[in-house]
Amino acid sequence: MRSLAAVAREPGKPFSLEYVNLPEPGDDEILVEVAATGLCHTDVACRDGLLPVSRPIILGHEGAGVVVSVGSQVKKVQPGDHVVLIWYSCGTCRNCQEGNPSYCSGWFNYNFVVDPKGRQTASDSNGNPVHIGFFGQSSLSQYSLVHERSVVKVRKDVPLRLLGPLACGVLTGAGSVIHGVRAHVGSTIAIFGAGSVGLSCVLGAAVAGCTEIIVVSRTEARLETAKTFGATHVINPKKCEDVRQAVREIVPRGVDYAIDTSAAEGVIRQAASVLRPRGTLGLIGARDPLSDLQINYEQIMGQGLVVRGLVEGDCVPEYFIPEMIDLYLQGRFPFDKMLSFYPFESINEAIADQLSGKVIKPVLELRGEEHK
């Protein structure tokens, strides 16, 4: 299958739009025509060499589209079905079997380093190899070749152009609150950062029934958006001398949950400081995998704090993605308010706007209007 794709060839260089040839689907694989795909900071980090991927490579991991064809062993979907594309997990290790696919024993290698099923790579117009299989999908392409485990079938009465970010950014934020730290009705939460993941945490906290939802961000416009998503209080550190004190003026004994989306050590320590005894600190932001993190031992031990790393929302996407869509249709999960749409050929402009903070979550559209 010939497909127009955004190819990352050199660290720090813009994506190049070029045609590639995808291999035929295997028996357990699916060919998907991508309608739209969200852009995530992880895509940019991999493009720029901050995370290990082979190049040249087609990135992209927030795709949504229509099934074109399926292999002989595929039972999950059929041609014409609408799907959201997710990461790959083996389905056989202990964590997968226990319903924790984002902690699959081979997750990192499957989604960053190698193609889990040993497929051949795509090829460019000169016959040279181009790597595919990033996050199980490589959806910065008109067509995506995926394993059956990397698709979630969704209802057809919601525009596909909206749904890609549910695969990662939105799922990570909302899932971390609902399924990760398990926020509950009447609980209190502080969310540090108001990008797409942080704002999705706000949506999750509102759905979970948190009574105090506090958002900390240096970007005033994002704080205003957080209010419309359900934040009860917002704090701008640039206008506040002591974030800990400001939070404790709202919840004097400290919050039940604090979520950090920044991965900045100072912010993480700040998030830990606003917790009540036996509170839970959730860590979502991506750091250099070789970097250390220092948190006060006596504070954690003496107050019985729980520190949790959270990957891809701690959820089972086959269930959670349809649930988020249902909540959206009920008017309780307006994630679409943070999406900005770009034609596929404007990918480098979209990334520039994302990095500058001009937009929250850029989405690239690849199909005609009649298919959206």
Sequence and secondary structure as in RCSB ss.txt:
>XXXX:A:sequence
MRSLAAVAREPGKPFSLEYVNLPEPGDDEILVEVAATGLCHTDVACRDGLLPVSRPIILGHEGAGVVVSVGSQVK
KVQPGDHVVLIWYSCGTCRNCQEGNPSYCSGWFNYNFVVDPKGRQTASDSNGNPVHIGFFGQSSLSQYSLVHERS
VVKVRKDVPLRLLGPLACGVLTGAGSVIHGVRAHVGSTIAIFGAGSVGLSCVLGAAVAGCTEIIVVSRTEARLET
AKTFGATHVINPKKCEDVRQAVREIVPRGVDYAIDTSAAEGVIRQAASVLRPRGTLGLIGARDPLSDLQINYEQI
MGQGLVVRGLVEGDCVPEYFIPEMIDLYLQGRFPFDKMLSFYPFESINEAIADQLSGKVIKPVLELRGEEHK
>XXXX:A:secstr
 EEEEEEE STTS  EEEEEE     TTEEEEEEEEEE  HHHHHHHTTSS   SSEE    EEEEEEEE TT  
S  TT EEEE     S SHHHHTT GGG TTHHIIIIIS TT    EE TTS EEB  GGGT  SBSEEEEEGGG
EEEE SSS HHHHGGGGTHHHHHHHIIIIIS   TT EEEEE  SHHHHHHHHHHHHHT SEEEEE S HHHHHH
HHHHT SEEE GGG S HHHHHHHHSTT EEEEEE S  HHHHHHHHHTEEEEEEEEE S   TT      HHHH
HHHT EEEE SGGGS HHHHHHHHHHHHHTTS  GGGGEEEEEGGGHHHHHHHHHHTS SEEEEE S GGG 
